[in-house]
């Protein structure tokens, strides 16, 4: 898990990317509404709103698989369980 402000500042400093724009561009299934659940590559407490500086954000199992192909054996075991 990471703090949003760290992610935002790091992405801006290292690559000039807008972290919020990148986050909004990630694929998710479901609807982003107060009464509906969605699932994507990242997780955060309130995914319907833009993250605040102190918000915690983490990779989901799908995000981990997408970003770290070397984690496939561990993820396969996780999904089996």
C-alpha positions in Angstrom: 0.0 0.0 0.0 1.2 3.5 -0.7 0.0 7.0 0.1 -1.4 8.9 -2.8 0.6 12.1 -2.3 3.8 10.1 -2.6 2.6 8.4 -5.8 1.5 11.7 -7.3 4.7 13.6 -6.4 7.0 10.7 -7.5 5.3 10.3 -10.9 5.5 14.0 -11.5 9.2 14.3 -10.5 10.4 11.2 -12.4 8.3 11.2 -15.5 6.2 14.3 -15.6 3.1 12.2 -15.6 -0.2 13.3 -14.0 -0.9 10.5 -11.6 -4.7 11.3 -11.4 -4.9 11.1 -15.2 -3.1 7.7 -15.2 -5.3 6.4 -12.5 -8.4 7.4 -14.3 -7.2 5.7 -17.5 -6.8 2.3 -15.9 -9.3 -0.4 -16.9 -12.0 -1.4 -14.4 -15.2 -3.5 -14.6 -18.4 -2.4 -12.9 -19.7 1.1 -12.3 -18.2 3.9 -10.2 -21.2 4.9 -8.3 -22.2 4.9 -4.6 -24.4 1.8 -4.9 -22.2 -0.2 -7.3 -18.9 -2.1 -6.8 -16.1 -2.0 -9.4 -12.9 -3.9 -9.7 -9.7 -2.8 -11.4 -6.0 -2.8 -11.2 -5.9 -0.6 -8.1 -7.8 -0.5 -4.8 -8.6 2.5 -2.5 -11.1 3.1 0.2 -13.4 5.3 -1.8 -12.9 4.6 -5.5 -15.8 6.9 -6.5 -13.8 10.0 -5.7 -10.4 11.3 -6.7 -7.8 10.3 -4.0 -6.9 12.8 -1.4 -3.2 13.4 -0.5 -3.4 11.0 2.5 -5.5 8.3 0.7 -4.0 4.8 0.7 -3.9 3.0 -2.6 -2.8 -0.5 -3.4 -2.6 -3.0 -6.3 -5.3 -5.6 -6.6 -4.5 -9.2 -7.6 -5.2 -8.2 -11.2 -2.9 -5.2 -10.9 -0.1 -7.2 -9.4 -0.4 -9.8 -12.2 -0.4 -7.0 -14.8 2.6 -5.1 -13.5 4.7 -8.0 -12.1 4.6 -10.9 -14.5 7.3 -12.6 -12.4 4.7 -12.9 -9.6 2.7 -15.3 -11.7 3.6 -18.5 -9.7 2.6 -16.8 -6.4 -0.6 -15.4 -7.9 -1.5 -18.8 -9.4 -1.2 -20.4 -5.9 -3.3 -17.5 -4.4 -6.0 -18.0 -6.9 -6.0 -21.8 -6.4 -6.6 -21.3 -2.7 
